[in-house]
Amino acid sequence: MFGTFEFGLPEDPRRARRPGLRLWLLGVPTTLAWAVVGWSGALGLLDGFRLMSLNRVDAWGADAGPAVSLVLLFSISITVASSLGFAMLWGGGMSLRGMGVGFRASSLAASLGIALGSGAAIPSWTPPEAVGKRLPSEPWTDVDWVVYYEPYLVPGVAGVTALVMIMVLGRAFVTKAEADDRAQALAQTGRQVMGTVLGVEFTNVWVMGNPRFTVQVRFPADEGERTVVATMITPPLQAPARGSTVKVTYDPRDPDSVRIDPDPADRAAGGNLGAFLPPLF
């Protein structure tokens, strides 16, 4: 009954570019900003909570001036880091696939920065007044021991997350690069002909206000007429309809490499708006 909405623009392979340089340029300041977040958060927030949890209830007492300053630095740095991370989200390109790469790169910058910042803060954590027991003599629980090793656990967990994100991002870069290469090769060497839409099925998915369709298209090829089934995202007024014409770009050497685009000159397109209008409620 209700459509699915996706945040991103339909990708044009002819304009697709590897995000590399933009993501690297944004990634360096983003990682540094998250490093400040990790350092100030460890010493300004986690250090105080750790002491209060173990055996110093007055950790944020009258001498808490430096901690308050670190909390302010943490608030500013996390705002800057989040803004840069949001910019990285778009650094991979204005498409769903590009935004996926940008999200992974932003996550890597955050985890790597926190690992570096919290790791640099390890020597500055305040030691508890007693190890293994609360004052005056209550022994620590297992949870207390976990909290005690928090200075090492925070950068350790963030570092492992960064390693995982490096592998995930590397795979995403390779996949996107291969897809871009295929799309650019198709745009440069592929043959473009006009095809006829035999069938249309609305997928009930909207991408930035544009409906996505599964279409069955027949078009002339070297070996005769071919029929393919593909997906296409179009503005509502250029939506395919049965009998309308579309632009087909195909690779004669690769039958599976086909791109379907709307034909702006076809007046039959967009003639069935009621079938896929977005829900009003």
BELZI-V931507 format. One record per residue. SS is DSSP state (h for helix, s for strand, l for the rest). PHI is phi in radians with two decimals (NA if undefined). NEAR is the number of other ideal C-beta (glycine too) atoms within 12 Angstrom. Layout:
BEGIN
SS:PHI:NEAR, SS:PHI:NEAR
END
This chain:
BEGIN
l:NA:7, l:-1.81:12, l:-1.39:22, s:-1.75:17, s:-1.97:18, s:-2.09:24, l:-1.65:19, l:2.75:28, l:-1.74:22, l:-1.09:33, l:-1.50:31, l:-1.77:23, h:-1.05:29, h:-1.18:19, h:-1.87:16, l:-1.20:30, l:-2.37:25, l:-1.16:26, l:-1.28:35, h:-0.30:22, h:-1.09:13, h:-1.10:24, h:-1.19:37, h:-1.16:21, h:-1.11:18, h:-1.37:30, h:-1.18:36, h:-1.13:20, h:-1.15:24, h:-1.15:39, h:-1.09:35, h:-1.11:25, h:-1.12:37, h:-1.21:41, h:-1.12:34, h:-1.13:33, h:-1.05:43, h:-1.10:42, h:-1.22:38, h:-1.22:36, h:-1.19:35, h:-1.14:40, h:-1.52:36, h:-1.59:37, h:-2.08:32, h:-1.13:35, h:-1.07:37, h:-1.15:31, h:-1.11:24, h:-1.11:34, h:-1.14:33, h:-1.14:24, h:-1.25:23, h:-1.52:34, l:-2.81:27, l:-2.17:23, l:-1.18:16, l:-1.68:14, l:-1.08:26, l:-1.88:23, l:-1.51:14, l:-1.19:9, l:-1.69:14, l:-1.58:22, h:-0.96:13, h:-1.03:19, h:-1.12:30, h:-1.11:20, h:-1.11:15, h:-1.17:30, h:-1.10:26, h:-1.11:18, h:-1.08:27, h:-1.07:33, h:-1.11:20, h:-1.22:20, h:-1.17:31, h:-1.23:30, h:-1.18:18, h:-1.13:24, h:-1.10:38, h:-1.14:22, h:-1.15:20, h:-1.14:33, h:-1.11:35, h:-1.16:21, h:-1.12:25, h:-1.15:40, h:-1.01:33, h:-1.63:27, h:-1.20:33, l:-1.44:38, l:2.08:34, l:-1.51:25, l:-2.68:31, h:-1.09:27, h:-1.19:32, h:-1.14:38, h:-1.17:31, h:-1.12:31, h:-1.14:43, h:-1.09:37, h:-1.13:30, h:-1.14:36, h:-1.14:43, h:-1.13:36, h:-1.14:30, h:-1.12:37, h:-1.07:45, h:-1.17:36, h:-1.17:37, h:-1.17:37, h:-1.11:43, h:-1.12:43, h:-1.09:36, h:-1.19:28, h:-1.16:39, h:-1.21:41, h:-1.17:27, h:-1.16:23, l:-1.48:34, h:-0.94:26, h:-1.18:15, h:-1.71:21, l:-1.11:32, l:-1.35:30, l:-1.23:17, l:-1.18:29, l:-1.22:18, l:-2.59:19, l:-1.86:17, l:1.70:17, s:-2.70:18, s:-1.48:23, l:-1.27:18, l:-1.45:9, l:-2.66:10, s:-1.33:13, s:-1.25:16, l:-1.28:22, l:-1.60:15, h:-1.07:10, h:-1.12:13, h:-1.07:24, h:-1.18:19, h:-1.09:18, h:-1.10:27, h:-1.07:27, l:-1.57:22, h:-0.98:32, h:-0.99:30, h:-1.67:22, h:-1.22:23, h:-1.07:36, h:-1.16:32, h:-1.13:20, h:-1.13:22, h:-1.10:35, h:-1.15:25, h:-1.10:18, h:-1.06:27, h:-1.10:32, h:-1.10:18, h:-1.10:20, h:-1.17:31, h:-1.09:23, h:-1.17:16, h:-1.14:22, h:-1.17:34, h:-1.05:18, h:-1.15:17, h:-1.13:29, h:-1.09:29, h:-1.12:16, h:-1.10:20, h:-1.17:34, h:-1.10:23, h:-1.12:17, h:-1.14:26, h:-1.13:30, h:-1.08:20, h:-1.12:25, h:-1.16:30, h:-1.18:24, h:-1.11:21, h:-1.13:30, h:-1.18:24, h:-1.53:15, h:-1.97:18, l:-1.26:26, s:-1.75:25, s:-1.95:25, s:-2.36:27, s:-1.70:23, s:-2.07:37, s:-2.01:31, s:-1.37:39, s:-1.65:25, s:-2.73:21, s:-2.36:35, s:-2.35:25, s:-1.29:30, s:-1.43:23, s:1.14:21, s:-2.14:27, s:-2.07:28, s:-2.04:31, l:0.91:23, l:1.45:22, s:-1.89:31, s:-1.30:38, s:-1.89:33, s:-2.20:40, s:-1.81:23, s:-2.13:40, s:-1.86:26, s:-2.19:40, s:-1.95:27, s:-2.57:32, s:-1.38:19, s:-2.32:25, l:-1.05:14, l:-1.53:11, s:2.11:9, s:-1.24:16, s:-2.12:26, s:-2.20:22, s:-2.25:32, s:-2.06:21, s:-2.54:33, s:-1.88:26, s:-2.62:41, s:-2.02:35, s:-2.38:36, l:-1.08:25, h:-0.97:28, h:-1.31:21, h:-2.01:31, l:-1.11:36, l:-1.24:45, l:-2.37:33, l:-1.06:23, l:1.68:22, l:-1.37:33, s:-1.79:29, s:-2.42:41, s:-1.54:32, s:-2.06:35, s:-1.95:35, s:-2.39:34, s:-1.84:26, l:-1.05:20, l:-1.52:16, s:-2.29:18, s:-1.05:14, s:-1.49:15, s:-1.63:26, s:-2.44:36, s:-2.18:38, s:-1.97:40, s:-2.22:35, s:-1.20:36, l:-1.74:29, l:-1.06:16, l:-1.48:13, l:-1.47:25, l:-1.37:15, l:-1.34:22, l:-1.21:32, l:1.31:27, l:-1.52:21, l:-2.33:23, h:-1.13:18, h:-1.12:12, h:-1.33:21, l:-2.50:31, l:-1.07:18, l:-1.13:23, l:-1.13:12, l:-1.48:6, l:-2.23:6
END
